Amino acid sequence: MKNKIKNSYYGNKLNKFNKFLKISLLAIGIMYILFYLVIVYFRIRYPFELEWMEGEMLNHTLRIISGEQIYVKPTLEFIPFIYTPLYFYLSALFVKMLGVSFLPLRLISFVSSIGCFFMIYLFVKKETKSIYLGVLSMSLFAATYKISDAWFDIGRVDSLFLFLLLIGLFLLKFKNTIWMFILSAIIFSLAFLTKQTALIIFLPTIIYCILVKRRNGFYYIGTFILLIISSTILFNILHNGWYTYYVFNLPSQHPILFDMISH
């Protein structure tokens, strides 16, 4: 009887300690999200470059507003980036609404980063059925802000790219209708039109569709390939062949740093 009481006593103590650790961990995680929001509040209106590529990102956007092409023969005045164009066109829309500054570009990235938080939460909650783990996972992503060189909210393509990827992957993983697979492919195509490295992520999704989602997977694969080919032909015609040069030819000349794969 004494042993049962003793075990019950220590069991209650252990449960309380576990509960304390879980609450503490959650509080620390939420703290990282709040820190990120506070930092963005002070950074987003900063009138100068936060990162060396921001200025040229704004220049690309201003070319669109002025009716000039992005992908052109390189000159001393302008050399295009090797990114696909969706972020620039979306930034041009925001610049027209909010005025010429870094704010519109950063606002797209900030909203996209919040979208990434939400999609990570949905992914984990769906897999684990746990709101706690969903919030914790979202907080863990927020905690990488500093070690990832604070790129979440700067005027670059990356946050929008990741947000679109997560939406496409979520639909592919958790939805099973033909229209959801087609929508997933459309969103994946938008991710490609933001940053062409979406092609690398697309390859394992093909295997996933063939092995797991055979019934509707080919709608996803076919739609994505059709959209990528058609958009590439269209942009290449509009830019007199320079689109494929910057988007495919130049990136293909980058060396593969295998030692970075393990990091």
C-alpha positions as a Python dict, from the first residue, in 0.01 Angstrom:
ca = {
    (1, 'M'): (0, 0, 0),
    (2, 'K'): (286, 237, 91),
    (3, 'N'): (461, 156, -238),
    (4, 'K'): (146, 239, -436),
    (5, 'I'): (110, 571, -256),
    (6, 'K'): (480, 643, -311),
    (7, 'N'): (461, 553, -681),
    (8, 'S'): (147, 763, -719),
    (9, 'Y'): (320, 1057, -550),
    (10, 'Y'): (627, 1042, -776),
    (11, 'G'): (405, 976, -1078),
    (12, 'N'): (210, 1296, -1010),
    (13, 'K'): (533, 1489, -960),
    (14, 'L'): (667, 1355, -1292),
    (15, 'N'): (346, 1442, -1476),
    (16, 'K'): (355, 1796, -1337),
    (17, 'F'): (721, 1828, -1438),
    (18, 'N'): (644, 1704, -1791),
    (19, 'K'): (357, 1949, -1815),
    (20, 'F'): (585, 2229, -1698),
    (21, 'L'): (844, 2138, -1964),
    (22, 'K'): (581, 2127, -2239),
    (23, 'I'): (438, 2465, -2141),
    (24, 'S'): (787, 2615, -2110),
    (25, 'L'): (889, 2482, -2451),
    (26, 'L'): (572, 2619, -2607),
    (27, 'A'): (625, 2958, -2442),
    (28, 'I'): (981, 2977, -2574),
    (29, 'G'): (860, 2881, -2920),
    (30, 'I'): (589, 3147, -2924),
    (31, 'M'): (847, 3395, -2799),
    (32, 'Y'): (1049, 3336, -3118),
    (33, 'I'): (742, 3416, -3330),
    (34, 'L'): (680, 3736, -3134),
    (35, 'F'): (1046, 3835, -3164),
    (36, 'Y'): (1023, 3789, -3540),
    (37, 'L'): (715, 4011, -3563),
    (38, 'V'): (881, 4283, -3355),
    (39, 'I'): (1198, 4272, -3568),
    (40, 'V'): (996, 4295, -3888),
    (41, 'Y'): (810, 4598, -3749),
    (42, 'F'): (1139, 4786, -3722),
    (43, 'R'): (1301, 4649, -4040),
    (44, 'I'): (1028, 4653, -4303),
    (45, 'R'): (1026, 5034, -4354),
    (46, 'Y'): (1404, 5075, -4348),
    (47, 'P'): (1474, 5293, -4655),
    (48, 'F'): (1800, 5128, -4761),
    (49, 'E'): (1909, 4778, -4858),
    (50, 'L'): (1897, 4514, -4587),
    (51, 'E'): (2074, 4272, -4821),
    (52, 'W'): (2288, 4338, -5127),
    (53, 'M'): (2036, 4195, -5380),
    (54, 'E'): (1741, 4406, -5267),
    (55, 'G'): (1838, 4709, -5472),
    (56, 'E'): (1857, 4514, -5794),
    (57, 'M'): (1530, 4338, -5712),
    (58, 'L'): (1368, 4680, -5696),
    (59, 'N'): (1535, 4777, -6026),
    (60, 'H'): (1384, 4469, -6193),
    (61, 'T'): (1044, 4572, -6060),
    (62, 'L'): (1081, 4928, -6188),
    (63, 'R'): (1168, 4798, -6535),
    (64, 'I'): (833, 4619, -6547),
    (65, 'I'): (648, 4933, -6435),
    (66, 'S'): (823, 5139, -6703),
    (67, 'G'): (730, 4885, -6972),
    (68, 'E'): (1079, 4745, -7022),
    (69, 'Q'): (1167, 4376, -7047),
    (70, 'I'): (1347, 4189, -6770),
    (71, 'Y'): (1535, 3933, -6978),
    (72, 'V'): (1749, 4130, -7220),
    (73, 'K'): (2099, 4134, -7359),
    (74, 'P'): (2337, 4227, -7073),
    (75, 'T'): (2468, 4583, -7076),
    (76, 'L'): (2675, 4801, -6844),
    (77, 'E'): (2349, 4950, -6712),
    (78, 'F'): (2152, 4631, -6650),
    (79, 'I'): (2216, 4258, -6618),
    (80, 'P'): (1913, 4045, -6527),
    (81, 'F'): (1904, 3807, -6233),
    (82, 'I'): (1864, 3439, -6315),
    (83, 'Y'): (1530, 3407, -6133),
    (84, 'T'): (1197, 3339, -6300),
    (85, 'P'): (967, 3646, -6312),
    (86, 'L'): (661, 3600, -6087),
    (87, 'Y'): (806, 3781, -5783),
    (88, 'F'): (903, 4079, -6000),
    (89, 'Y'): (556, 4110, -6153),
    (90, 'L'): (387, 4075, -5814),
    (91, 'S'): (627, 4335, -5671),
    (92, 'A'): (542, 4570, -5957),
    (93, 'L'): (175, 4545, -5863),
    (94, 'F'): (250, 4628, -5498),
    (95, 'V'): (485, 4913, -5593),
    (96, 'K'): (208, 5070, -5802),
    (97, 'M'): (-23, 5055, -5500),
    (98, 'L'): (223, 5156, -5226),
    (99, 'G'): (485, 5364, -5407),
    (100, 'V'): (849, 5314, -5497),
    (101, 'S'): (1045, 5178, -5199),
    (102, 'F'): (1164, 4851, -5056),
    (103, 'L'): (844, 4820, -4850),
    (104, 'P'): (628, 4653, -5121),
    (105, 'L'): (893, 4388, -5192),
    (106, 'R'): (949, 4317, -4822),
    (107, 'L'): (576, 4310, -4758),
    (108, 'I'): (536, 4025, -5007),
    (109, 'S'): (813, 3833, -4831),
    (110, 'F'): (675, 3902, -4485),
    (111, 'V'): (321, 3791, -4573),
    (112, 'S'): (467, 3484, -4743),
    (113, 'S'): (672, 3400, -4432),
    (114, 'I'): (357, 3418, -4218),
    (115, 'G'): (196, 3189, -4476),
    (116, 'C'): (488, 2950, -4429),
    (117, 'F'): (428, 2948, -4052),
    (118, 'F'): (63, 2864, -4110),
    (119, 'M'): (133, 2589, -4366),
    (120, 'I'): (390, 2424, -4136),
    (121, 'Y'): (131, 2432, -3858),
    (122, 'L'): (-129, 2271, -4086),
    (123, 'F'): (113, 2003, -4204),
    (124, 'V'): (214, 1895, -3856),
    (125, 'K'): (-136, 1922, -3708),
    (126, 'K'): (-274, 1710, -3993),
    (127, 'E'): (-6, 1444, -3945),
    (128, 'T'): (-5, 1433, -3565),
    (129, 'K'): (-359, 1551, -3475),
    (130, 'S'): (-185, 1778, -3223),
    (131, 'I'): (-232, 2155, -3208),
    (132, 'Y'): (57, 2169, -2961),
    (133, 'L'): (303, 2004, -3202),
    (134, 'G'): (173, 2220, -3487),
    (135, 'V'): (244, 2542, -3297),
    (136, 'L'): (580, 2406, -3178),
    (137, 'S'): (685, 2323, -3535),
    (138, 'M'): (580, 2667, -3655),
    (139, 'S'): (784, 2818, -3371),
    (140, 'L'): (1087, 2609, -3462),
    (141, 'F'): (1076, 2753, -3813),
    (142, 'A'): (1056, 3106, -3667),
    (143, 'A'): (1360, 3025, -3453),
    (144, 'T'): (1570, 2969, -3768),
    (145, 'Y'): (1535, 3337, -3862),
    (146, 'K'): (1879, 3437, -3738),
    (147, 'I'): (2073, 3127, -3843),
    (148, 'S'): (1924, 3152, -4194),
    (149, 'D'): (2067, 3506, -4229),
    (150, 'A'): (1732, 3677, -4162),
    (151, 'W'): (1599, 3623, -4513),
    (152, 'F'): (1230, 3575, -4423),
    (153, 'D'): (1131, 3940, -4468),
    (154, 'I'): (1379, 4084, -4718),
    (155, 'G'): (1297, 4183, -5075),
    (156, 'R'): (1388, 3853, -5238),
    (157, 'V'): (1203, 3565, -5399),
    (158, 'D'): (1268, 3302, -5133),
    (159, 'S'): (977, 3341, -4889),
    (160, 'L'): (719, 3354, -5166),
    (161, 'F'): (883, 3052, -5329),
    (162, 'L'): (872, 2849, -5008),
    (163, 'F'): (513, 2949, -4932),
    (164, 'L'): (392, 2833, -5274),
    (165, 'L'): (586, 2508, -5241),
    (166, 'L'): (429, 2431, -4905),
    (167, 'I'): (78, 2495, -5037),
    (168, 'G'): (139, 2271, -5338),
    (169, 'L'): (286, 1993, -5124),
    (170, 'F'): (1, 2016, -4872),
    (171, 'L'): (-262, 1974, -5144),
    (172, 'L'): (-69, 1688, -5299),
    (173, 'K'): (-32, 1509, -4967),
    (174, 'F'): (-374, 1556, -4807),
    (175, 'K'): (-621, 1608, -5092),
    (176, 'N'): (-733, 1329, -5322),
    (177, 'T'): (-964, 1480, -5584),
    (178, 'I'): (-858, 1542, -5942),
    (179, 'W'): (-918, 1917, -5911),
    (180, 'M'): (-701, 1941, -5601),
    (181, 'F'): (-418, 1764, -5782),
    (182, 'I'): (-454, 2005, -6073),
    (183, 'L'): (-459, 2299, -5830),
    (184, 'S'): (-147, 2161, -5663),
    (185, 'A'): (26, 2150, -6003),
    (186, 'I'): (-80, 2508, -6077),
    (187, 'I'): (59, 2631, -5745),
    (188, 'F'): (378, 2429, -5799),
    (189, 'S'): (406, 2599, -6138),
    (190, 'L'): (376, 2938, -5969),
    (191, 'A'): (657, 2828, -5734),
    (192, 'F'): (866, 2748, -6044),
    (193, 'L'): (782, 3089, -6189),
    (194, 'T'): (913, 3236, -5863),
    (195, 'K'): (1231, 3030, -5849),
    (196, 'Q'): (1320, 2755, -6093),
    (197, 'T'): (1466, 2528, -5825),
    (198, 'A'): (1107, 2409, -5782),
    (199, 'L'): (1201, 2160, -6055),
    (200, 'I'): (1430, 1984, -5807),
    (201, 'I'): (1142, 1946, -5559),
    (202, 'F'): (909, 1838, -5840),
    (203, 'L'): (1120, 1527, -5915),
    (204, 'P'): (1050, 1341, -5585),
    (205, 'T'): (683, 1438, -5608),
    (206, 'I'): (668, 1244, -5935),
    (207, 'I'): (791, 933, -5754),
    (208, 'Y'): (541, 998, -5474),
    (209, 'C'): (254, 1025, -5722),
    (210, 'I'): (355, 706, -5904),
    (211, 'L'): (395, 502, -5585),
    (212, 'V'): (127, 649, -5359),
    (213, 'K'): (-119, 862, -5555),
    (214, 'R'): (-142, 664, -5877),
    (215, 'R'): (-511, 726, -5931),
    (216, 'N'): (-487, 1105, -5968),
    (217, 'G'): (-112, 1163, -5965),
    (218, 'F'): (-81, 1182, -6342),
    (219, 'Y'): (-318, 1480, -6349),
    (220, 'Y'): (-68, 1659, -6125),
    (221, 'I'): (235, 1553, -6330),
    (222, 'G'): (75, 1633, -6666),
    (223, 'T'): (-61, 1972, -6559),
    (224, 'F'): (272, 2082, -6413),
    (225, 'I'): (472, 1978, -6720),
    (226, 'L'): (221, 2143, -6954),
    (227, 'L'): (230, 2471, -6762),
    (228, 'I'): (609, 2480, -6738),
    (229, 'I'): (661, 2407, -7107),
    (230, 'S'): (394, 2655, -7221),
    (231, 'S'): (512, 2934, -6989),
    (232, 'T'): (874, 2881, -7094),
    (233, 'I'): (784, 2902, -7464),
    (234, 'L'): (572, 3213, -7403),
    (235, 'F'): (832, 3402, -7200),
    (236, 'N'): (1107, 3298, -7437),
    (237, 'I'): (914, 3440, -7734),
    (238, 'L'): (835, 3763, -7547),
    (239, 'H'): (1202, 3810, -7453),
    (240, 'N'): (1359, 3707, -7785),
    (241, 'G'): (1522, 3393, -7645),
    (242, 'W'): (1688, 3557, -7346),
    (243, 'Y'): (1445, 3399, -7097),
    (244, 'T'): (1586, 3047, -7132),
    (245, 'Y'): (1939, 3187, -7137),
    (246, 'Y'): (1902, 3344, -6793),
    (247, 'V'): (1662, 3094, -6636),
    (248, 'F'): (1821, 2769, -6759),
    (249, 'N'): (2154, 2819, -6938),
    (250, 'L'): (2331, 3034, -6681),
    (251, 'P'): (2217, 2837, -6372),
    (252, 'S'): (2329, 2512, -6539),
    (253, 'Q'): (2685, 2647, -6540),
    (254, 'H'): (2692, 2672, -6161),
    (255, 'P'): (2911, 2402, -6005),
    (256, 'I'): (2746, 2156, -5768),
    (257, 'L'): (2901, 2188, -5421),
    (258, 'F'): (2857, 1838, -5290),
    (259, 'D'): (3021, 1923, -4957),
    (260, 'M'): (2732, 2164, -4887),
    (261, 'I'): (2470, 1888, -4919),
    (262, 'S'): (2557, 1746, -4578),
    (263, 'H'): (2525, 2085, -4406),
}
